[in-house]
Amino acid sequence: MIANVTEYQRAQEEIRSLEQRLDRLQQTHPIGSKGFTKAGIRKMIARLHEELAVYEGSEEARRPESS
């Protein structure tokens, strides 16, 4: 669970790194090859996106509404 801005930024960097890794795998291994690895990376990316969304939602709730 992301608890502060530093962890939020680290999660964003991790997503970028995982996306680059996935791109490299897709270029070097055709469809059907290394499928479990690619699926695992996609799941890690999705999990991080969910954690970022939860954190963003909690930050939104803490901020006073501006009119």
Backbone hydrogen bonds, N-H to C=O, Kabsch-Sander energy under -0.5 kcal/mol:
donor,donor_aa,acceptor,acceptor_aa,energy
8,Y,4,N,-2.1
9,Q,5,V,-2.6
10,R,6,T,-2.3
11,A,7,E,-2.4
12,Q,8,Y,-2.0
13,E,9,Q,-2.2
14,E,10,R,-2.4
15,I,11,A,-2.3
16,R,12,Q,-2.1
17,S,13,E,-2.3
18,L,14,E,-2.7
19,E,15,I,-2.7
20,Q,16,R,-2.1
21,R,17,S,-2.3
22,L,18,L,-2.7
23,D,19,E,-2.4
24,R,20,Q,-2.3
25,L,21,R,-2.3
26,Q,22,L,-2.5
27,Q,23,D,-1.9
28,T,24,R,-2.3
29,H,25,L,-2.3
33,S,30,P,-2.3
38,K,34,K,-2.3
39,A,35,G,-2.5
40,G,36,F,-2.3
41,I,37,T,-2.1
42,R,38,K,-2.4
43,K,39,A,-2.2
44,M,40,G,-2.1
45,I,41,I,-2.4
46,A,42,R,-2.5
47,R,43,K,-2.5
48,L,44,M,-2.2
49,H,45,I,-2.3
50,E,46,A,-2.2
51,E,47,R,-2.2
52,L,48,L,-2.6
53,A,49,H,-2.3
54,V,50,E,-2.2
55,Y,51,E,-2.3
56,E,52,L,-3.0
57,G,53,A,-2.4
58,S,54,V,-2.1
59,E,55,Y,-2.5
60,E,56,E,-2.3
61,A,57,G,-1.8
62,R,58,S,-1.3
63,R,59,E,-1.3
